[in-house]
Amino acid sequence: MQEVYINGRDYETPEEVHEFLNDALDCPGYYGRNLSALYDVLTELSEDTRIVLNLSDVDDDGMIEFLERMAEVMTDAADENDYLEIEIEQ
């Protein structure tokens, strides 16, 4: 099983989070680097994957808003893909 841990406080911009996920998931098709592209990539995973998104201690309101939207997208994708497990830490 592939495991990816995202600590929200380690990132200053949404682009940095997208770049990390692109590398961690090894998704060359993740061109858009936006939440729609992320959803597409996550619903197409064919390897057991667990993603933990830690939202605690994120101070920037813009980043917390982005990360909460990302959490919704990830959860929706997990509902569509049995290979994907999402855990949100608050």
PDB file of N, CA, C and O in Angstrom:
ATOM      1  N   MET A   1       0.840  -1.185   0.000  1.00  0.00           N
ATOM      2  CA  MET A   1       0.000   0.000   0.000  1.00  0.00           C
ATOM      3  C   MET A   1       0.880   1.241   0.000  1.00  0.00           C
ATOM      4  O   MET A   1       1.851   1.340   0.750  1.00  0.00           O
ATOM      5  N   GLN A   2       0.522   2.165  -0.844  1.00  0.00           N
ATOM      6  CA  GLN A   2       1.211   3.447  -0.895  1.00  0.00           C
ATOM      7  C   GLN A   2       0.576   4.373   0.142  1.00  0.00           C
ATOM      8  O   GLN A   2      -0.648   4.484   0.208  1.00  0.00           O
ATOM      9  N   GLU A   3       1.407   5.039   0.953  1.00  0.00           N
ATOM     10  CA  GLU A   3       0.906   5.980   1.942  1.00  0.00           C
ATOM     11  C   GLU A   3       1.510   7.349   1.706  1.00  0.00           C
ATOM     12  O   GLU A   3       2.714   7.488   1.489  1.00  0.00           O
ATOM     13  N   VAL A   4       0.655   8.355   1.753  1.00  0.00           N
ATOM     14  CA  VAL A   4       1.085   9.739   1.532  1.00  0.00           C
ATOM     15  C   VAL A   4       0.585  10.556   2.715  1.00  0.00           C
ATOM     16  O   VAL A   4      -0.600  10.518   3.048  1.00  0.00           O
ATOM     17  N   TYR A   5       1.496  11.296   3.348  1.00  0.00           N
ATOM     18  CA  TYR A   5       1.136  12.138   4.481  1.00  0.00           C
ATOM     19  C   TYR A   5       1.362  13.596   4.100  1.00  0.00           C
ATOM     20  O   TYR A   5       2.464  13.984   3.710  1.00  0.00           O
ATOM     21  N   ILE A   6       0.305  14.398   4.217  1.00  0.00           N
ATOM     22  CA  ILE A   6       0.377  15.819   3.898  1.00  0.00           C
ATOM     23  C   ILE A   6       0.151  16.605   5.186  1.00  0.00           C
ATOM     24  O   ILE A   6      -0.944  16.588   5.748  1.00  0.00           O
ATOM     25  N   ASN A   7       1.179  17.282   5.642  1.00  0.00           N
ATOM     26  CA  ASN A   7       1.055  18.145   6.810  1.00  0.00           C
ATOM     27  C   ASN A   7       0.835  19.559   6.295  1.00  0.00           C
ATOM     28  O   ASN A   7       1.765  20.196   5.800  1.00  0.00           O
ATOM     29  N   GLY A   8      -0.391  20.049   6.409  1.00  0.00           N
ATOM     30  CA  GLY A   8      -0.762  21.327   5.834  1.00  0.00           C
ATOM     31  C   GLY A   8       0.103  22.497   6.250  1.00  0.00           C
ATOM     32  O   GLY A   8       0.307  23.425   5.468  1.00  0.00           O
ATOM     33  N   ARG A   9       0.612  22.467   7.467  1.00  0.00           N
ATOM     34  CA  ARG A   9       1.416  23.602   7.941  1.00  0.00           C
ATOM     35  C   ARG A   9       2.776  23.690   7.264  1.00  0.00           C
ATOM     36  O   ARG A   9       3.479  24.689   7.419  1.00  0.00           O
ATOM     37  N   ASP A  10       3.158  22.657   6.513  1.00  0.00           N
ATOM     38  CA  ASP A  10       4.456  22.647   5.825  1.00  0.00           C
ATOM     39  C   ASP A  10       4.420  23.374   4.485  1.00  0.00           C
ATOM     40  O   ASP A  10       5.448  23.499   3.820  1.00  0.00           O
ATOM     41  N   TYR A  11       3.234  23.858   4.081  1.00  0.00           N
ATOM     42  CA  TYR A  11       3.083  24.459   2.758  1.00  0.00           C
ATOM     43  C   TYR A  11       2.562  25.880   2.868  1.00  0.00           C
ATOM     44  O   TYR A  11       1.741  26.194   3.730  1.00  0.00           O
ATOM     45  N   GLU A  12       3.053  26.733   1.982  1.00  0.00           N
ATOM     46  CA  GLU A  12       2.631  28.133   1.983  1.00  0.00           C
ATOM     47  C   GLU A  12       1.633  28.447   0.880  1.00  0.00           C
ATOM     48  O   GLU A  12       0.893  29.426   0.974  1.00  0.00           O
ATOM     49  N   THR A  13       1.604  27.621  -0.172  1.00  0.00           N
ATOM     50  CA  THR A  13       0.701  27.877  -1.289  1.00  0.00           C
ATOM     51  C   THR A  13       0.054  26.567  -1.752  1.00  0.00           C
ATOM     52  O   THR A  13       0.610  25.488  -1.551  1.00  0.00           O
ATOM     53  N   PRO A  14      -1.115  26.672  -2.368  1.00  0.00           N
ATOM     54  CA  PRO A  14      -1.745  25.479  -2.949  1.00  0.00           C
ATOM     55  C   PRO A  14      -0.844  24.813  -3.990  1.00  0.00           C
ATOM     56  O   PRO A  14      -0.825  23.588  -4.101  1.00  0.00           O
ATOM     57  N   GLU A  15      -0.108  25.605  -4.743  1.00  0.00           N
ATOM     58  CA  GLU A  15       0.775  25.048  -5.775  1.00  0.00           C
ATOM     59  C   GLU A  15       1.807  24.100  -5.169  1.00  0.00           C
ATOM     60  O   GLU A  15       2.139  23.076  -5.767  1.00  0.00           O
ATOM     61  N   GLU A  16       2.315  24.442  -3.978  1.00  0.00           N
ATOM     62  CA  GLU A  16       3.292  23.567  -3.317  1.00  0.00           C
ATOM     63  C   GLU A  16       2.665  22.220  -2.948  1.00  0.00           C
ATOM     64  O   GLU A  16       3.313  21.180  -3.058  1.00  0.00           O
ATOM     65  N   VAL A  17       1.419  22.242  -2.516  1.00  0.00           N
ATOM     66  CA  VAL A  17       0.724  20.993  -2.164  1.00  0.00           C
ATOM     67  C   VAL A  17       0.496  20.155  -3.418  1.00  0.00           C
ATOM     68  O   VAL A  17       0.705  18.942  -3.407  1.00  0.00           O
ATOM     69  N   HIS A  18       0.070  20.804  -4.491  1.00  0.00           N
ATOM     70  CA  HIS A  18      -0.132  20.080  -5.751  1.00  0.00           C
ATOM     71  C   HIS A  18       1.179  19.474  -6.249  1.00  0.00           C
ATOM     72  O   HIS A  18       1.195  18.336  -6.718  1.00  0.00           O
ATOM     73  N   GLU A  19       2.264  20.213  -6.153  1.00  0.00           N
ATOM     74  CA  GLU A  19       3.574  19.714  -6.591  1.00  0.00           C
ATOM     75  C   GLU A  19       3.977  18.490  -5.766  1.00  0.00           C
ATOM     76  O   GLU A  19       4.458  17.497  -6.312  1.00  0.00           O
ATOM     77  N   PHE A  20       3.778  18.570  -4.449  1.00  0.00           N
ATOM     78  CA  PHE A  20       4.091  17.434  -3.582  1.00  0.00           C
ATOM     79  C   PHE A  20       3.284  16.203  -3.979  1.00  0.00           C
ATOM     80  O   PHE A  20       3.832  15.108  -4.100  1.00  0.00           O
ATOM     81  N   LEU A  21       1.983  16.387  -4.179  1.00  0.00           N
ATOM     82  CA  LEU A  21       1.130  15.258  -4.560  1.00  0.00           C
ATOM     83  C   LEU A  21       1.511  14.686  -5.916  1.00  0.00           C
ATOM     84  O   LEU A  21       1.484  13.471  -6.110  1.00  0.00           O
ATOM     85  N   ASN A  22       1.860  15.547  -6.842  1.00  0.00           N
ATOM     86  CA  ASN A  22       2.300  15.085  -8.157  1.00  0.00           C
ATOM     87  C   ASN A  22       3.488  14.140  -8.005  1.00  0.00           C
ATOM     88  O   ASN A  22       3.527  13.075  -8.621  1.00  0.00           O
ATOM     89  N   ASP A  23       4.451  14.537  -7.185  1.00  0.00           N
ATOM     90  CA  ASP A  23       5.640  13.703  -6.967  1.00  0.00           C
ATOM     91  C   ASP A  23       5.312  12.449  -6.157  1.00  0.00           C
ATOM     92  O   ASP A  23       5.759  11.352  -6.493  1.00  0.00           O
ATOM     93  N   ALA A  24       4.529  12.616  -5.090  1.00  0.00           N
ATOM     94  CA  ALA A  24       4.231  11.488  -4.198  1.00  0.00           C
ATOM     95  C   ALA A  24       3.409  10.411  -4.881  1.00  0.00           C
ATOM     96  O   ALA A  24       3.615   9.220  -4.645  1.00  0.00           O
ATOM     97  N   LEU A  25       2.474  10.830  -5.731  1.00  0.00           N
ATOM     98  CA  LEU A  25       1.611   9.868  -6.416  1.00  0.00           C
ATOM     99  C   LEU A  25       2.177   9.445  -7.758  1.00  0.00           C
ATOM    100  O   LEU A  25       1.630   8.563  -8.420  1.00  0.00           O
ATOM    101  N   ASP A  26       3.276  10.074  -8.159  1.00  0.00           N
ATOM    102  CA  ASP A  26       3.933   9.774  -9.437  1.00  0.00           C
ATOM    103  C   ASP A  26       2.904   9.785 -10.569  1.00  0.00           C
ATOM    104  O   ASP A  26       2.719   8.797 -11.280  1.00  0.00           O
ATOM    105  N   CYS A  27       2.246  10.926 -10.708  1.00  0.00           N
ATOM    106  CA  CYS A  27       1.156  11.067 -11.673  1.00  0.00           C
ATOM    107  C   CYS A  27       1.524  12.026 -12.794  1.00  0.00           C
ATOM    108  O   CYS A  27       1.279  13.227 -12.684  1.00  0.00           O
ATOM    109  N   PRO A  28       2.097  11.526 -13.851  1.00  0.00           N
ATOM    110  CA  PRO A  28       2.431  12.426 -14.951  1.00  0.00           C
ATOM    111  C   PRO A  28       1.202  13.062 -15.588  1.00  0.00           C
ATOM    112  O   PRO A  28       1.334  14.079 -16.269  1.00  0.00           O
ATOM    113  N   GLY A  29       0.028  12.507 -15.394  1.00  0.00           N
ATOM    114  CA  GLY A  29      -1.189  13.061 -15.956  1.00  0.00           C
ATOM    115  C   GLY A  29      -1.803  14.178 -15.134  1.00  0.00           C
ATOM    116  O   GLY A  29      -2.836  14.735 -15.506  1.00  0.00           O
ATOM    117  N   TYR A  30      -1.171  14.505 -14.022  1.00  0.00           N
ATOM    118  CA  TYR A  30      -1.682  15.516 -13.099  1.00  0.00           C
ATOM    119  C   TYR A  30      -1.220  16.894 -13.567  1.00  0.00           C
ATOM    120  O   TYR A  30      -0.583  17.635 -12.819  1.00  0.00           O
ATOM    121  N   TYR A  31      -1.551  17.226 -14.817  1.00  0.00           N
ATOM    122  CA  TYR A  31      -1.051  18.446 -15.445  1.00  0.00           C
ATOM    123  C   TYR A  31      -1.711  19.708 -14.915  1.00  0.00           C
ATOM    124  O   TYR A  31      -1.046  20.728 -14.742  1.00  0.00           O
ATOM    125  N   GLY A  32      -3.008  19.650 -14.655  1.00  0.00           N
ATOM    126  CA  GLY A  32      -3.734  20.852 -14.305  1.00  0.00           C
ATOM    127  C   GLY A  32      -3.342  21.456 -12.975  1.00  0.00           C
ATOM    128  O   GLY A  32      -3.482  22.658 -12.750  1.00  0.00           O
ATOM    129  N   ARG A  33      -2.850  20.603 -12.103  1.00  0.00           N
ATOM    130  CA  ARG A  33      -2.482  21.032 -10.763  1.00  0.00           C
ATOM    131  C   ARG A  33      -3.577  21.891 -10.133  1.00  0.00           C
ATOM    132  O   ARG A  33      -3.331  22.966  -9.586  1.00  0.00           O
ATOM    133  N   ASN A  34      -4.780  21.370 -10.236  1.00  0.00           N
ATOM    134  CA  ASN A  34      -5.927  22.000  -9.598  1.00  0.00           C
ATOM    135  C   ASN A  34      -6.785  20.887  -9.004  1.00  0.00           C
ATOM    136  O   ASN A  34      -6.496  19.708  -9.204  1.00  0.00           O
ATOM    137  N   LEU A  35      -7.814  21.246  -8.293  1.00  0.00           N
ATOM    138  CA  LEU A  35      -8.603  20.231  -7.599  1.00  0.00           C
ATOM    139  C   LEU A  35      -9.372  19.317  -8.542  1.00  0.00           C
ATOM    140  O   LEU A  35      -9.607  18.155  -8.209  1.00  0.00           O
ATOM    141  N   SER A  36      -9.765  19.808  -9.701  1.00  0.00           N
ATOM    142  CA  SER A  36     -10.436  18.943 -10.681  1.00  0.00           C
ATOM    143  C   SER A  36      -9.482  17.889 -11.216  1.00  0.00           C
ATOM    144  O   SER A  36      -9.845  16.721 -11.352  1.00  0.00           O
ATOM    145  N   ALA A  37      -8.264  18.306 -11.517  1.00  0.00           N
ATOM    146  CA  ALA A  37      -7.253  17.360 -11.993  1.00  0.00           C
ATOM    147  C   ALA A  37      -6.902  16.354 -10.898  1.00  0.00           C
ATOM    148  O   ALA A  37      -6.690  15.174 -11.178  1.00  0.00           O
ATOM    149  N   LEU A  38      -6.840  16.821  -9.654  1.00  0.00           N
ATOM    150  CA  LEU A  38      -6.558  15.916  -8.537  1.00  0.00           C
ATOM    151  C   LEU A  38      -7.652  14.861  -8.415  1.00  0.00           C
ATOM    152  O   LEU A  38      -7.355  13.679  -8.239  1.00  0.00           O
ATOM    153  N   TYR A  39      -8.890  15.270  -8.506  1.00  0.00           N
ATOM    154  CA  TYR A  39     -10.005  14.321  -8.448  1.00  0.00           C
ATOM    155  C   TYR A  39      -9.852  13.254  -9.528  1.00  0.00           C
ATOM    156  O   TYR A  39      -9.998  12.062  -9.258  1.00  0.00           O
ATOM    157  N   ASP A  40      -9.558  13.687 -10.744  1.00  0.00           N
ATOM    158  CA  ASP A  40      -9.391  12.733 -11.847  1.00  0.00           C
ATOM    159  C   ASP A  40      -8.280  11.729 -11.556  1.00  0.00           C
ATOM    160  O   ASP A  40      -8.444  10.528 -11.774  1.00  0.00           O
ATOM    161  N   VAL A  41      -7.158  12.226 -11.065  1.00  0.00           N
ATOM    162  CA  VAL A  41      -6.019  11.346 -10.758  1.00  0.00           C
ATOM    163  C   VAL A  41      -6.399  10.356  -9.660  1.00  0.00           C
ATOM    164  O   VAL A  41      -6.114   9.164  -9.774  1.00  0.00           O
ATOM    165  N   LEU A  42      -7.034  10.838  -8.606  1.00  0.00           N
ATOM    166  CA  LEU A  42      -7.368   9.972  -7.478  1.00  0.00           C
ATOM    167  C   LEU A  42      -8.402   8.913  -7.843  1.00  0.00           C
ATOM    168  O   LEU A  42      -8.333   7.788  -7.349  1.00  0.00           O
ATOM    169  N   THR A  43      -9.345   9.254  -8.690  1.00  0.00           N
ATOM    170  CA  THR A  43     -10.362   8.256  -9.068  1.00  0.00           C
ATOM    171  C   THR A  43      -9.804   7.216 -10.030  1.00  0.00           C
ATOM    172  O   THR A  43     -10.420   6.170 -10.233  1.00  0.00           O
ATOM    173  N   GLU A  44      -8.651   7.489 -10.622  1.00  0.00           N
ATOM    174  CA  GLU A  44      -8.048   6.549 -11.561  1.00  0.00           C
ATOM    175  C   GLU A  44      -6.939   5.697 -10.941  1.00  0.00           C
ATOM    176  O   GLU A  44      -6.363   4.850 -11.624  1.00  0.00           O
ATOM    177  N   LEU A  45      -6.629   5.908  -9.651  1.00  0.00           N
ATOM    178  CA  LEU A  45      -5.594   5.105  -9.006  1.00  0.00           C
ATOM    179  C   LEU A  45      -5.969   3.632  -9.043  1.00  0.00           C
ATOM    180  O   LEU A  45      -7.126   3.271  -8.827  1.00  0.00           O
ATOM    181  N   SER A  46      -4.985   2.786  -9.318  1.00  0.00           N
ATOM    182  CA  SER A  46      -5.247   1.349  -9.360  1.00  0.00           C
ATOM    183  C   SER A  46      -4.352   0.592  -8.379  1.00  0.00           C
ATOM    184  O   SER A  46      -4.218  -0.629  -8.464  1.00  0.00           O
ATOM    185  N   GLU A  47      -3.753   1.314  -7.465  1.00  0.00           N
ATOM    186  CA  GLU A  47      -2.931   0.724  -6.399  1.00  0.00           C
ATOM    187  C   GLU A  47      -3.504   1.206  -5.075  1.00  0.00           C
ATOM    188  O   GLU A  47      -3.889   2.368  -4.948  1.00  0.00           O
ATOM    189  N   ASP A  48      -3.563   0.309  -4.082  1.00  0.00           N
ATOM    190  CA  ASP A  48      -4.060   0.728  -2.772  1.00  0.00           C
ATOM    191  C   ASP A  48      -3.255   1.930  -2.289  1.00  0.00           C
ATOM    192  O   ASP A  48      -2.026   1.890  -2.219  1.00  0.00           O
ATOM    193  N   THR A  49      -3.974   2.993  -1.958  1.00  0.00           N
ATOM    194  CA  THR A  49      -3.330   4.244  -1.571  1.00  0.00           C
ATOM    195  C   THR A  49      -4.074   4.833  -0.387  1.00  0.00           C
ATOM    196  O   THR A  49      -5.303   4.910  -0.376  1.00  0.00           O
ATOM    197  N   ARG A  50      -3.310   5.243   0.599  1.00  0.00           N
ATOM    198  CA  ARG A  50      -3.872   5.906   1.787  1.00  0.00           C
ATOM    199  C   ARG A  50      -3.246   7.291   1.865  1.00  0.00           C
ATOM    200  O   ARG A  50      -2.023   7.431   1.874  1.00  0.00           O
ATOM    201  N   ILE A  51      -4.099   8.317   1.922  1.00  0.00           N
ATOM    202  CA  ILE A  51      -3.624   9.687   2.035  1.00  0.00           C
ATOM    203  C   ILE A  51      -4.129  10.250   3.349  1.00  0.00           C
ATOM    204  O   ILE A  51      -5.324  10.207   3.640  1.00  0.00           O
ATOM    205  N   VAL A  52      -3.205  10.781   4.142  1.00  0.00           N
ATOM    206  CA  VAL A  52      -3.545  11.443   5.398  1.00  0.00           C
ATOM    207  C   VAL A  52      -3.302  12.924   5.196  1.00  0.00           C
ATOM    208  O   VAL A  52      -2.204  13.335   4.822  1.00  0.00           O
ATOM    209  N   LEU A  53      -4.333  13.731   5.444  1.00  0.00           N
ATOM    210  CA  LEU A  53      -4.235  15.179   5.313  1.00  0.00           C
ATOM    211  C   LEU A  53      -4.396  15.787   6.698  1.00  0.00           C
ATOM    212  O   LEU A  53      -5.470  15.718   7.296  1.00  0.00           O
ATOM    213  N   ASN A  54      -3.318  16.385   7.203  1.00  0.00           N
ATOM    214  CA  ASN A  54      -3.320  16.987   8.527  1.00  0.00           C
ATOM    215  C   ASN A  54      -3.577  18.484   8.391  1.00  0.00           C
ATOM    216  O   ASN A  54      -2.772  19.212   7.810  1.00  0.00           O
ATOM    217  N   LEU A  55      -4.706  18.934   8.932  1.00  0.00           N
ATOM    218  CA  LEU A  55      -5.095  20.336   8.857  1.00  0.00           C
ATOM    219  C   LEU A  55      -4.760  21.110  10.130  1.00  0.00           C
ATOM    220  O   LEU A  55      -4.935  22.328  10.174  1.00  0.00           O
ATOM    221  N   SER A  56      -4.285  20.424  11.158  1.00  0.00           N
ATOM    222  CA  SER A  56      -4.023  21.100  12.428  1.00  0.00           C
ATOM    223  C   SER A  56      -2.850  22.063  12.299  1.00  0.00           C
ATOM    224  O   SER A  56      -1.916  21.830  11.531  1.00  0.00           O
ATOM    225  N   ASP A  57      -2.914  23.112  13.038  1.00  0.00           N
ATOM    226  CA  ASP A  57      -1.846  24.122  13.120  1.00  0.00           C
ATOM    227  C   ASP A  57      -1.609  24.892  11.830  1.00  0.00           C
ATOM    228  O   ASP A  57      -0.552  25.504  11.670  1.00  0.00           O
ATOM    229  N   VAL A  58      -2.565  24.879  10.905  1.00  0.00           N
ATOM    230  CA  VAL A  58      -2.445  25.719   9.714  1.00  0.00           C
ATOM    231  C   VAL A  58      -2.976  27.088  10.100  1.00  0.00           C
ATOM    232  O   VAL A  58      -4.141  27.228  10.472  1.00  0.00           O
ATOM    233  N   ASP A  59      -2.117  28.101  10.009  1.00  0.00           N
ATOM    234  CA  ASP A  59      -2.470  29.439  10.480  1.00  0.00           C
ATOM    235  C   ASP A  59      -3.074  30.329   9.400  1.00  0.00           C
ATOM    236  O   ASP A  59      -3.862  31.225   9.702  1.00  0.00           O
ATOM    237  N   ASP A  60      -2.712  30.090   8.160  1.00  0.00           N
ATOM    238  CA  ASP A  60      -3.143  30.963   7.074  1.00  0.00           C
ATOM    239  C   ASP A  60      -4.573  30.614   6.663  1.00  0.00           C
ATOM    240  O   ASP A  60      -4.859  29.470   6.307  1.00  0.00           O
ATOM    241  N   ASP A  61      -5.467  31.600   6.712  1.00  0.00           N
ATOM    242  CA  ASP A  61      -6.880  31.361   6.384  1.00  0.00           C
ATOM    243  C   ASP A  61      -7.064  30.879   4.951  1.00  0.00           C
ATOM    244  O   ASP A  61      -7.892  30.007   4.685  1.00  0.00           O
ATOM    245  N   GLY A  62      -6.289  31.451   4.024  1.00  0.00           N
ATOM    246  CA  GLY A  62      -6.390  31.026   2.629  1.00  0.00           C
ATOM    247  C   GLY A  62      -5.978  29.579   2.443  1.00  0.00           C
ATOM    248  O   GLY A  62      -6.609  28.842   1.686  1.00  0.00           O
ATOM    249  N   MET A  63      -4.916  29.167   3.134  1.00  0.00           N
ATOM    250  CA  MET A  63      -4.463  27.768   3.018  1.00  0.00           C
ATOM    251  C   MET A  63      -5.448  26.819   3.670  1.00  0.00           C
ATOM    252  O   MET A  63      -5.716  25.746   3.129  1.00  0.00           O
ATOM    253  N   ILE A  64      -5.994  27.186   4.820  1.00  0.00           N
ATOM    254  CA  ILE A  64      -6.945  26.280   5.468  1.00  0.00           C
ATOM    255  C   ILE A  64      -8.185  26.129   4.603  1.00  0.00           C
ATOM    256  O   ILE A  64      -8.746  25.036   4.520  1.00  0.00           O
ATOM    257  N   GLU A  65      -8.625  27.204   3.955  1.00  0.00           N
ATOM    258  CA  GLU A  65      -9.774  27.115   3.050  1.00  0.00           C
ATOM    259  C   GLU A  65      -9.461  26.178   1.887  1.00  0.00           C
ATOM    260  O   GLU A  65     -10.283  25.332   1.535  1.00  0.00           O
ATOM    261  N   PHE A  66      -8.282  26.323   1.289  1.00  0.00           N
ATOM    262  CA  PHE A  66      -7.868  25.445   0.195  1.00  0.00           C
ATOM    263  C   PHE A  66      -7.797  23.994   0.661  1.00  0.00           C
ATOM    264  O   PHE A  66      -8.315  23.101  -0.009  1.00  0.00           O
ATOM    265  N   LEU A  67      -7.158  23.755   1.808  1.00  0.00           N
ATOM    266  CA  LEU A  67      -6.984  22.387   2.294  1.00  0.00           C
ATOM    267  C   LEU A  67      -8.326  21.740   2.640  1.00  0.00           C
ATOM    268  O   LEU A  67      -8.492  20.535   2.451  1.00  0.00           O
ATOM    269  N   GLU A  68      -9.272  22.510   3.138  1.00  0.00           N
ATOM    270  CA  GLU A  68     -10.595  21.967   3.418  1.00  0.00           C
ATOM    271  C   GLU A  68     -11.318  21.590   2.126  1.00  0.00           C
ATOM    272  O   GLU A  68     -12.000  20.566   2.072  1.00  0.00           O
ATOM    273  N   ARG A  69     -11.171  22.414   1.084  1.00  0.00           N
ATOM    274  CA  ARG A  69     -11.748  22.059  -0.223  1.00  0.00           C
ATOM    275  C   ARG A  69     -11.060  20.807  -0.766  1.00  0.00           C
ATOM    276  O   ARG A  69     -11.712  19.925  -1.324  1.00  0.00           O
ATOM    277  N   MET A  70      -9.729  20.736  -0.596  1.00  0.00           N
ATOM    278  CA  MET A  70      -8.985  19.564  -1.048  1.00  0.00           C
ATOM    279  C   MET A  70      -9.470  18.314  -0.316  1.00  0.00           C
ATOM    280  O   MET A  70      -9.605  17.251  -0.922  1.00  0.00           O
ATOM    281  N   ALA A  71      -9.728  18.439   0.965  1.00  0.00           N
ATOM    282  CA  ALA A  71     -10.225  17.305   1.744  1.00  0.00           C
ATOM    283  C   ALA A  71     -11.561  16.813   1.196  1.00  0.00           C
ATOM    284  O   ALA A  71     -11.794  15.606   1.122  1.00  0.00           O
ATOM    285  N   GLU A  72     -12.433  17.735   0.814  1.00  0.00           N
ATOM    286  CA  GLU A  72     -13.723  17.356   0.230  1.00  0.00           C
ATOM    287  C   GLU A  72     -13.532  16.621  -1.090  1.00  0.00           C
ATOM    288  O   GLU A  72     -14.188  15.611  -1.346  1.00  0.00           O
ATOM    289  N   VAL A  73     -12.637  17.129  -1.922  1.00  0.00           N
ATOM    290  CA  VAL A  73     -12.360  16.493  -3.221  1.00  0.00           C
ATOM    291  C   VAL A  73     -11.796  15.097  -3.005  1.00  0.00           C
ATOM    292  O   VAL A  73     -12.205  14.149  -3.675  1.00  0.00           O
ATOM    293  N   MET A  74     -10.862  14.966  -2.074  1.00  0.00           N
ATOM    294  CA  MET A  74     -10.254  13.659  -1.800  1.00  0.00           C
ATOM    295  C   MET A  74     -11.293  12.670  -1.274  1.00  0.00           C
ATOM    296  O   MET A  74     -11.301  11.504  -1.669  1.00  0.00           O
ATOM    297  N   THR A  75     -12.153  13.129  -0.399  1.00  0.00           N
ATOM    298  CA  THR A  75     -13.194  12.261   0.155  1.00  0.00           C
ATOM    299  C   THR A  75     -14.170  11.826  -0.930  1.00  0.00           C
ATOM    300  O   THR A  75     -14.574  10.664  -0.980  1.00  0.00           O
ATOM    301  N   ASP A  76     -14.545  12.758  -1.796  1.00  0.00           N
ATOM    302  CA  ASP A  76     -15.420  12.407  -2.928  1.00  0.00           C
ATOM    303  C   ASP A  76     -14.749  11.382  -3.837  1.00  0.00           C
ATOM    304  O   ASP A  76     -15.397  10.444  -4.300  1.00  0.00           O
ATOM    305  N   ALA A  77     -13.466  11.555  -4.092  1.00  0.00           N
ATOM    306  CA  ALA A  77     -12.731  10.610  -4.944  1.00  0.00           C
ATOM    307  C   ALA A  77     -12.667   9.228  -4.288  1.00  0.00           C
ATOM    308  O   ALA A  77     -12.785   8.207  -4.964  1.00  0.00           O
ATOM    309  N   ALA A  78     -12.480   9.206  -2.968  1.00  0.00           N
ATOM    310  CA  ALA A  78     -12.419   7.920  -2.259  1.00  0.00           C
ATOM    311  C   ALA A  78     -13.757   7.193  -2.327  1.00  0.00           C
ATOM    312  O   ALA A  78     -13.799   5.963  -2.333  1.00  0.00           O
ATOM    313  N   ASP A  79     -14.848   7.951  -2.379  1.00  0.00           N
ATOM    314  CA  ASP A  79     -16.172   7.336  -2.518  1.00  0.00           C
ATOM    315  C   ASP A  79     -16.306   6.629  -3.868  1.00  0.00           C
ATOM    316  O   ASP A  79     -17.097   5.695  -4.002  1.00  0.00           O
ATOM    317  N   GLU A  80     -15.540   7.066  -4.861  1.00  0.00           N
ATOM    318  CA  GLU A  80     -15.605   6.506  -6.212  1.00  0.00           C
ATOM    319  C   GLU A  80     -14.539   5.451  -6.495  1.00  0.00           C
ATOM    320  O   GLU A  80     -14.633   4.728  -7.487  1.00  0.00           O
ATOM    321  N   ASN A  81     -13.521   5.356  -5.630  1.00  0.00           N
ATOM    322  CA  ASN A  81     -12.397   4.464  -5.912  1.00  0.00           C
ATOM    323  C   ASN A  81     -12.086   3.620  -4.683  1.00  0.00           C
ATOM    324  O   ASN A  81     -11.665   4.144  -3.652  1.00  0.00           O
ATOM    325  N   ASP A  82     -12.296   2.316  -4.798  1.00  0.00           N
ATOM    326  CA  ASP A  82     -12.058   1.405  -3.680  1.00  0.00           C
ATOM    327  C   ASP A  82     -10.583   1.273  -3.316  1.00  0.00           C
ATOM    328  O   ASP A  82     -10.261   0.777  -2.236  1.00  0.00           O
ATOM    329  N   TYR A  83      -9.687   1.704  -4.190  1.00  0.00           N
ATOM    330  CA  TYR A  83      -8.258   1.646  -3.905  1.00  0.00           C
ATOM    331  C   TYR A  83      -7.785   2.810  -3.032  1.00  0.00           C
ATOM    332  O   TYR A  83      -6.649   2.804  -2.557  1.00  0.00           O
ATOM    333  N   LEU A  84      -8.634   3.793  -2.821  1.00  0.00           N
ATOM    334  CA  LEU A  84      -8.241   5.024  -2.146  1.00  0.00           C
ATOM    335  C   LEU A  84      -8.872   5.137  -0.772  1.00  0.00           C
ATOM    336  O   LEU A  84     -10.076   4.940  -0.608  1.00  0.00           O
ATOM    337  N   GLU A  85      -8.036   5.460   0.224  1.00  0.00           N
ATOM    338  CA  GLU A  85      -8.489   5.698   1.585  1.00  0.00           C
ATOM    339  C   GLU A  85      -7.976   7.082   1.999  1.00  0.00           C
ATOM    340  O   GLU A  85      -6.798   7.396   1.822  1.00  0.00           O
ATOM    341  N   ILE A  86      -8.864   7.892   2.545  1.00  0.00           N
ATOM    342  CA  ILE A  86      -8.503   9.240   2.956  1.00  0.00           C
ATOM    343  C   ILE A  86      -8.756   9.384   4.456  1.00  0.00           C
ATOM    344  O   ILE A  86      -9.799   8.977   4.967  1.00  0.00           O
ATOM    345  N   GLU A  87      -7.777   9.973   5.148  1.00  0.00           N
ATOM    346  CA  GLU A  87      -7.940  10.293   6.564  1.00  0.00           C
ATOM    347  C   GLU A  87      -7.646  11.780   6.738  1.00  0.00           C
ATOM    348  O   GLU A  87      -6.610  12.272   6.290  1.00  0.00           O
ATOM    349  N   ILE A  88      -8.556  12.484   7.383  1.00  0.00           N
ATOM    350  CA  ILE A  88      -8.392  13.918   7.634  1.00  0.00           C
ATOM    351  C   ILE A  88      -8.140  14.099   9.110  1.00  0.00           C
ATOM    352  O   ILE A  88      -8.952  13.687   9.939  1.00  0.00           O
ATOM    353  N   GLU A  89      -7.017  14.713   9.448  1.00  0.00           N
ATOM    354  CA  GLU A  89      -6.696  15.022  10.834  1.00  0.00           C
ATOM    355  C   GLU A  89      -6.928  16.498  11.062  1.00  0.00           C
ATOM    356  O   GLU A  89      -6.413  17.336  10.322  1.00  0.00           O
ATOM    357  N   GLN A  90      -7.696  16.817  12.077  1.00  0.00           N
ATOM    358  CA  GLN A  90      -8.036  18.224  12.355  1.00  0.00           C
ATOM    359  C   GLN A  90      -7.223  18.749  13.503  1.00  0.00           C
ATOM    360  O   GLN A  90      -7.370  19.911  13.882  1.00  0.00           O
TER     361      GLN A  90
END
